[in-house]
Amino acid sequence: MAKIGGKVGLMGLRPPGSDWEVTKEIATRADQLGFSSLSMGEAWGEDAFTSLAQLATVTDRIAIGTSIVPVYARTPANLAMTALNMDVMSKGRFFLGLGSSGKLVIEDFHGEKFEKPLSRMREYINLIRMALKGDRLEQEGQFFSTKRFRLRFTPYRENLPIFVASLTPLSLQMTGEIADGWLPIYYSPGRMSPSYNKLKSGAEITGRSLADITVSPQVSIYITENKKEAFNRERPHIAFYIGGMGTFYHEYMHRIGFGEESDKVKEAFANRDRDRAAELVTDEMVEATTIIGSPAQCKEKMDMFFSLGVNEIRLVFNEDSNSKQGESMRSLAKYIN
């Protein structure tokens, strides 16, 4: 049986209504089945780090990481301490996924001013890299002025991977310049040339190439023969990102060829008609950004991702129970081992 041509991880580990014990069970199952990574995000629910710390204790092999934590939510020194300690506790299995989030979350939830996200990201990554090398955290930045201190423990390694979730052209260029990897969402095979061109231009600034940047998109998956139902379940997710998560995803949909469609979705969402917004997400939009079908068909779609430069796919399963998610995971495991 032909195997999938790249790494396959999991993003998000809790079926609706389930408890933390189910999350730990899914993590253990993923580790045993040969999935490559577990990643958890952070918005206005549970924090990512304490969750991942416990998952590190019930797994042995699988990589664990954030996807993503917003740089506005912690000081860079605190983020450095936490990330490096996670890597120590997991014995080198941790990766740090960073993002800027958006104006609503940062200002209305965290109470921070959402300004100059790229400049802020650079300061964070620079200071984390200082900590990894054991240097004093001395930085006179636009947002943070730090001096005198260095971390009082030894990092597990000097090259803990730092990924950035970037969408805009300037953020993609910055990712290519300073990050180890890219965490895209709504990755659409065949429509990503503008994004890759920006990554490449950033990489060249620091004498690197695209081959030096790990590409690890988060992709929704539905393992099912009922494609119509899966399409209808995915539409509200896409509509929410376009209409309810600021301007970034709406603008991104324009760049991958769904400008007119996303304008209509955003307008309906602004009019507080979420059902209509979901209806306006076309089959083509879902098909372009989601993996749907039988296990064999899903494997074929994933291979398309890998053939176009993706290194790892982090799957978001959309099952409504632990047992169904277990069945779906096992149906793919035969292709990844």
N, C-alpha and C positions, 0 to 999 in steps of 0.2 A: 504494500500500500504506500503510495507516494505521501511524503510528509509535507507539512506547511513550510514555506521557504523562509521563515523568520520566527522571531520570538512572539509568544502570545501571553499577555498578562491580563489581569482583571482590574477594573476601575469601579469602585463602589461595591459594597459587599453585603448589603442588607435588603432583602425583599421587603415590600411594604408590610408594615404591621409586625415584623419579626423583632426579636430582642437581640441583645448583645451576644448571647450564647450561640445564636444562629450565625452571627458574623464570624465568630471564632471557628465554628465548624466549617464554614465555607473557606476560610483561610487555610485551615488544615487540609481540607480536601484539595484545594488548588496546589498546595505544596506537594502533596502526594501524587497528584496527577501529572505534574511536570510543567505547570504554567510558570511563566518566567518572573512575574512580578505581581505585587498587590499595591494599589495606590488608592489614596483617599484624599478627598478635597476638603475644603473648609470655607464656609460662607457665613451663615448665621445659625448653625446647628452645633453639633459636637465639634470639638477641636480635633485636628488631624493627629497631632503628635502623641497624645496620651493613648489614643485608639491604636495607632501603629505600634507603640511600645508594647502593648499587650499582645498584639498579633505576632510580634517578633518572638515572644516567649513560647508560642504554640506552633511555631514553624522552624524549620532547620535550614532550608536551602533557598527558598524563594526570596527575591529582592523585595524590599518594602520602601515606599516613598510617598511623598506628598504630591498631589496633583489637583489643585495647587493650594499653597498658603499665600495670602496677600502680604506684600512687603510692608504695607501700612499698619498691620496689626501688631507688630512687635518691633522693638529696637533692633538694629542689626547685630549688636552684641548678644542680645538675648536669643536671636535666631541662630547665631553662630554656636552658642553654647548648646542649644537644644539639638541642632542638626548633628554636631560632632558627637554629642553624647549618644544620640540615637545610633550613630554608626558604630560607636564602641560597643553598645549593648547588643547590637545585632551582628557583631563581628564582621563588619564590612559589607553588610547587605543593604544599607540605606542609600537612597538618592533623594536629593532635595529639588522639588519642583516649585518654582516661584511664579507669581503673577502679580498684576496690579489690581485685579478685581475692577470695580467700577465706581463711579461717583456716588451712587445711591448707597451701596454697602459701606464704603469707606467713610462718607460724611454722616449718614443717618444712623448707621449701626456702630461704627468705631469712633465716630466723633473727630476724625482727622480731616484735614483739608486735602482734597484730592487734586494735587497739582504736580506737574512735571514728573509723571510716573517713570519715564525712562531714565532721567537723571537720578532719581531715587533708587531705581533698580541697580544702576551701576555702582552706587555707593554701597549698597548691601552686598553685592557679589564681591566687590573689592575687599571689604572687611572680612567676609567669610573666608576668602582665600588667604588673607593674612593669618587668620586663626588656624587654618589648616596647616600652614607652614610653621606654626609656633611663634610667629612674630608678635611684637607688641601691637596692640590695636590702635595705632596712631594714624588718624585720618582727619584732615581739615576739609570737610565737605560742605556742600551747599545746605544740606539738611542736618548733618551730624558732625560734631567735633569731638573726637575721642582721643585719648592719650594715656600713657603710663601703663595701662594694664595689658597683660597677656593671660590667656586661659590657664587655669591651674590644673590642667590634666592633659595628657598626651593624646592627640588624635589617633584614631586607629590607622589612618592612612592619609597621605597628602593630597590625594586626587579624588575625594568624594565628588561624585557627579552632580553638577548643578544644571538643571533644566529650566527653561523659561517657556511659559505659555504666552505666545505672541501671535497677534493677528494683523496689526497695522503694518504698513510698509516700513516705517522707521523702527518699530519694535522688532520686526523680523531681521532687519539689518543689524541691530544691536545684538540679537540672539546669535547671529552668525559670527559676530565679532568676539563676544566674551563668554558665551555659554558652552557647555558640553553637549547639550541636547535641546531639542524643540518638542514641546507638548501641544500640538494643534488639536482643535476640536472641529467637527464637521469637515474633516478632510475629505476631499472629493477627487478620487483618482482621475487623471486626465485634465483637471482644471487648476492644478497647483503651480504651473510654471511661474506666474508672477511672484508667488511666495518663495519658491526655490531661488529665483533670480536675486531676490533681496537677501536671503540667507547667504548666497554665494558672494555677493558684493561685500557683505559684512565680514565673512570669513577671510576674504582676500586682504582686508585691512590689517589683519594680524598674521598674515602669511599662512593661512590655513585654506582648506578646501571643504566642499560639502561632505566629503568622506570623513571629516573630523567631527561632524555633528550627528549625534544620534537622533533619529526622527521617530517619535513614539506617539502617534495619535490616539485619542480616546474615541472609540467608535461604538455606537449602539448596535446590538445584535439581537435578532429574533430567530431562533431555530424553530421553524414551523413550516407546515405545508399550506397554511392559511395566510397567504401574503396580504390579502385585502385587510384582514384584521390587524396584522402587524403594521401596515401602512397607517391605518387609522389610529393606532396606539402611539405611533411615533410623531404624528403631526403636531399634537399639542406641545411636545417637548421643543421642537424646532420653532414653533410660533412663540413660545415663551422667551427663548433666547433672542429672537429677532425683535420682539416688541417690548419685552420686559427687562432686558439686561443692558440698558444704555444704548449707545450708538454703534459699538464696535462690531457686533454680530450682523447688524443690518448692513453696515458698510462692507463687511467681509462678504456677505452674500452677493452684493453687487460685483465684487472682484472675481467671484467664481462663476458669474454668469446668470445669477438669479435676481437681478436688480428690480425689474418690474414686479416680479412675484413678491419679493420681500417688502417693497413699498406698500403693496396692498395689505400684507400681513400686519405691518407696523401701524397702518392707518386703522385697521379694525381693532387692534390691541389698544391703541390710543383712545378709541371710542368705547373702551371697556366691554367689547364684545369678543371674549376669548374663544367662544365656540366658532364664531365666524372666522377669526384669525386662524384657527387650526384648520378649518375647511379650505382656506386659501393656500395652505402649504400643499404644493402640487405633488403628484406621484413622482415626477422627475426629481424634485428636490429631495424627497425621501430616498429614492433609489440611489441618488448620487452620493449620499452621505451616510448611509446605513447599510448594514449587512443583514440580509433577510433570505431565508430559504431553508432547504434541507441541510444536514451537516455537510454533505458533499458540495452543495452549492455555496455554502458559507466558506468552505475551504477554498473553493475556486475564486471567490471574491477577495478573500484575504491574500491569496497569491498575487492578485492584481495589484494590491497595495505594495507588496514586497517588491514586485518587478519594477515599480516606479520610484524606488528609493527609500521606502519605509523600512526601518530596522525592527520595530516592535509595534504590535497592535495591542492596546489595552482595552479589552472588551467590557462594555456595560451590558450585562444581561438584564432582561426586562421581564423576568419570571415573577409570578406573584406568590411563590412559596419556595421554601428551602428544597423540598423534594424535586420540584420542577427545575430549579436551577441546577441541582445536582445531576439530573438527567441530561440537561443541556451541556454542562461541563464535561461529563463523561463521553458524550457523543462527539465532542471535539478532541478529547484527549488522545484518541487513537491516531490523530493526524499530527500531534506535536511531540510524540515520544518515539 
